[in-house]
């Protein structure tokens, strides 16, 4: 799942940073063997929000960030490029497929201080709930599909 997600993300952004728990040895080994071109950030985490805050602190970006989840291998590279293209300094970008908001999300650099304050497992939902959001209509159901269980994989 992660290999497919990373394959779609490669070349989309200037930098590809994989954030993982510091105590996840098997994943670190896999990343060293299969994703040596990706920067890695090992974190002591209190949840998704805390991990995102640490990533933003580690990788400052004036324009902003594409925040992608490792369990979303079906997002098309063209969709990822469209989200990245829509990010500007103060934007919040949400891909929308058939009226449903999805992931990954684009976050402009102006939101850095708010991102650095994130903690716990809530991620950046509050940021998107309190500020104007650019909805980017995409013809890509992959923005709505993550893989939490083996049964979530698409049948070919």
C-alpha positions in Angstrom: 0.0 0.0 0.0 2.7 2.5 1.0 4.8 1.5 -2.0 1.9 2.4 -4.4 1.2 5.6 -2.5 4.9 6.7 -2.7 5.1 5.8 -6.4 2.2 8.2 -7.1 3.7 11.0 -5.0 7.2 10.8 -6.5 8.0 13.8 -8.7 4.8 15.7 -7.6 6.4 17.9 -4.9 9.9 19.3 -4.4 10.4 17.1 -1.4 9.0 13.8 -0.2 9.0 13.4 3.5 7.7 10.2 5.1 6.8 10.6 8.8 6.7 7.5 10.9 6.7 6.6 14.6 10.3 6.2 15.9 9.5 2.8 17.4 8.3 1.2 14.1 11.5 -0.7 13.2 9.9 -2.9 10.5 8.7 0.2 8.6 12.1 1.9 9.0 13.7 -1.2 7.5 11.2 -1.3 4.6 11.8 2.4 3.9 15.5 2.0 3.8 15.2 -0.9 1.4 12.4 0.5 -0.9 12.2 4.2 -0.4 15.8 5.4 -0.1 14.9 8.4 -2.3 12.4 9.6 0.4 13.4 11.7 3.3 12.4 10.1 6.6 11.3 11.7 9.9 11.1 9.4 12.9 8.9 10.9 15.5 7.8 10.3 19.1 4.1 10.9 18.4 0.9 11.6 20.3 -1.2 11.2 17.1 -1.7 12.5 13.6 -1.8 16.2 14.6 1.3 16.0 16.6 3.1 14.1 13.7 2.0 16.8 11.2 3.3 19.6 13.5 6.7 17.8 13.7 6.8 17.4 9.9 6.0 21.1 9.4 8.7 22.1 11.9 11.2 19.7 10.1 10.3 20.8 6.6 9.4 24.6 6.4 8.0 25.7 3.1 7.1 29.2 2.1 4.4 28.1 -0.4 3.0 25.3 1.6 2.6 21.5 2.0 0.8 18.6 0.3 -0.3 16.5 3.2 -0.9 12.9 2.0 -1.7 9.8 3.9 0.3 6.6 3.3 -2.8 4.4 3.0 -4.2 6.1 -0.1 -2.6 4.4 -3.1 -5.5 5.1 -5.5 -5.1 8.9 -5.7 -4.0 9.6 -9.3 -0.7 11.5 -9.9 -2.6 14.0 -12.0 -4.9 14.8 -9.0 -1.8 15.2 -6.8 -0.3 17.6 -9.3 -3.6 19.6 -9.4 -3.7 19.9 -5.7 0.0 21.0 -5.6 -0.7 23.6 -8.3 -3.6 25.0 -6.4 -1.5 25.6 -3.2 -0.6 29.2 -2.6 0.7 31.0 0.5 -2.7 31.3 2.3 -4.7 28.5 0.7 -6.4 25.4 2.1 -7.1 23.0 -0.7 -9.5 20.0 -0.5 -10.1 17.7 -3.4 -13.7 16.9 -4.0 -15.1 14.0 -5.9 -18.9 13.9 -6.7 -19.5 16.4 -3.9 -17.5 14.5 -1.2 -14.3 16.0 0.3 -11.3 13.8 0.3 -7.5 13.7 0.7 -4.7 14.6 0.3 -5.0 18.2 1.4 -3.0 21.3 0.4 -2.0 23.8 3.1 -0.5 27.1 2.3 2.6 28.4 4.2 0.6 31.1 5.9 -0.9 28.4 8.2 2.5 27.3 9.5 2.1 28.6 13.0 -1.3 27.0 13.4 0.1 23.7 12.1 3.0 23.8 14.6 0.4 24.0 17.4 -1.3 20.8 16.5 -1.3 18.0 19.0 -3.1 14.7 19.5 -4.8 12.7 16.8 -7.1 15.3 15.2 -4.8 16.4 12.3 -5.7 19.7 10.6 -9.5 19.3 10.6 -10.0 22.3 12.8 -7.9 24.5 10.5 -10.1 23.4 7.6 -13.3 24.0 9.6 -12.4 27.6 10.6 -11.0 29.0 7.4 -12.0 29.5 3.8 -11.3 26.4 1.8 -10.7 26.0 -1.9 -12.7 23.0 -3.1 -10.9 21.4 -6.1 -13.3 19.3 -8.1 -11.5 16.1 -9.3 -12.6 13.1 -11.4 -10.7 10.8 -9.1 -12.5 8.5 -6.6 -9.1 7.7 -5.1 -9.3 10.8 -3.0 -12.1 9.1 -1.0 -10.5 5.7 -0.7 -8.0 4.6 2.0 -7.0 1.2 3.0 -7.5 0.4 6.6 -8.0 -3.4 6.2 -7.0 -5.8 3.4 -10.7 -6.0 2.3 -10.5 -2.3 1.4 -8.2 -3.0 -1.5 -9.7 -2.7 -5.0 -10.4 -5.9 -6.9 -8.7 -6.0 -10.3 
